[in-house]
């Protein structure tokens, strides 16, 4: 990530591709937001794959600095059942 090209705070939007059987995704992401002090952050369910094996979650947050953005990515990537963070 080239922090020289990014001006903080940034409005970050992403998607989580989760295994459908992953439990309490919304609560887990909200705990991450709380731990990082991202009060206005959101999470919303997205679409299911055609085979219903995966479900997407739309995530969004105003991130104050590069260190927090990196922590956010690290914490989201550690979620049980995560297939991909986009």
C-alpha positions in Angstrom: 0.0 0.0 0.0 1.5 3.3 -1.0 0.4 5.7 1.8 1.7 8.7 -0.2 -1.2 8.2 -2.7 -3.8 7.8 0.1 -5.2 10.8 2.0 -6.5 9.9 5.4 -9.1 9.6 6.7 -10.4 7.3 3.8 -13.8 5.9 3.2 -13.0 2.2 2.7 -15.5 -0.3 1.1 -14.9 -4.0 0.8 -16.5 -7.4 0.6 -16.0 -10.5 2.5 -16.6 -13.8 0.8 -17.5 -16.2 3.6 -18.4 -19.9 3.7 -22.2 -20.0 4.2 -21.8 -22.0 7.4 -19.6 -19.4 9.1 -21.2 -18.4 12.3 -21.9 -14.9 13.6 -20.1 -13.0 10.9 -21.9 -9.8 11.5 -21.2 -9.8 15.3 -17.5 -10.7 14.7 -17.0 -7.8 12.2 -18.8 -5.4 14.6 -16.4 -6.5 17.4 -13.5 -5.7 15.0 -14.9 -2.3 14.3 -15.4 -1.6 18.0 -11.8 -2.8 18.8 -10.4 -0.3 16.2 -12.7 2.5 17.2 -14.5 2.6 13.9 -17.8 3.9 15.2 -19.6 4.7 11.9 -18.6 1.4 10.2 -21.2 -0.8 8.5 -21.7 -4.4 7.5 -24.6 -5.7 5.4 -25.4 -9.1 4.0 -24.9 -9.5 0.2 -25.6 -12.3 -2.2 -25.3 -16.0 -1.9 -23.4 -18.1 -4.5 -25.5 -20.2 -6.9 -24.6 -23.3 -5.0 -25.3 -21.5 -1.6 -21.8 -22.5 -0.4 -20.7 -18.9 0.0 -22.2 -15.6 1.0 -20.9 -12.1 0.6 -20.9 -9.3 3.2 -20.5 -5.7 2.3 -18.3 -3.8 4.7 -17.5 -0.1 5.0 -15.6 2.2 7.4 -14.0 5.6 7.6 -10.4 4.7 8.5 -8.3 7.4 10.2 -4.8 6.3 9.2 -2.7 3.6 7.5 -1.9 1.7 10.7 -5.6 1.3 11.4 -6.3 0.2 7.8 -3.6 -2.5 8.1 -5.0 -3.7 11.4 -8.5 -3.8 9.9 -7.3 -6.0 7.0 -5.3 -8.3 9.4 -8.3 -8.7 11.7 -10.8 -9.3 8.9 -8.5 -11.8 7.2 -8.4 -13.8 10.5 -12.2 -14.4 10.5 -13.1 -18.1 10.6 -14.7 -19.1 7.4 -13.3 -16.3 5.3 -12.6 -17.3 1.7 -11.6 -13.9 0.3 -11.4 -10.2 1.3 -12.0 -8.0 -1.7 
